[in-house]
């Protein structure tokens, strides 16, 4: 019983550190955020922070992984809903865009990790879970005949690429005076993944 309470306290502290770190990384960037700043924001000493995470990189990766897993859970809900595979894929694409609109700082942090200068571990932590869920939806659509043939794992990269590209032209996200509406983006995804007519 005592061990369970201790584990819960440690998990809560870890989450508290990640929440503060996420806010700081989003507002100050990776380079502008120090372990000292994270510790001060969370109300802990730097030494206490390092009991949970061995380095600032480890904190950053944990924040990215937490965000990606949270988004992947939302996408799994799309896959588990009723409808065709293509409808589920479109729901996933819409969910990502709507989530980014609702949490722009989190999105900036997550998608900023995909830049070439960020290490490959950060990229893997941010994308692997999402690609896996996209692949699941694509497989389902291939089985029901609503999604084109092709390796589902490779096609998942195209879904991710289209979503990432849309982030730069979505009027609500990019703050461009003229952008591509969500409905138009979803039509682009539909056309890219529908089976080719014979």
NORHU-V303980 format. One record per run of one state. SS is the DSSP state (A for helix, B for strand, O for the rest). FROM is the first residue (numbers start at 1). TO is the last residue. If there is no record, write none. Layout:
SS/FROM/TO + SS/FROM/TO
This chain:
O/1/1 + A/2/28 + O/29/34 + A/35/42 + O/43/45 + A/46/52 + O/53/55 + A/56/80 + O/81/84 + A/85/102 + O/103/103 + A/104/112 + O/113/119 + A/120/144 + O/145/151 + A/152/167 + O/168/170 + A/171/174 + O/175/181 + A/182/193 + O/194/198
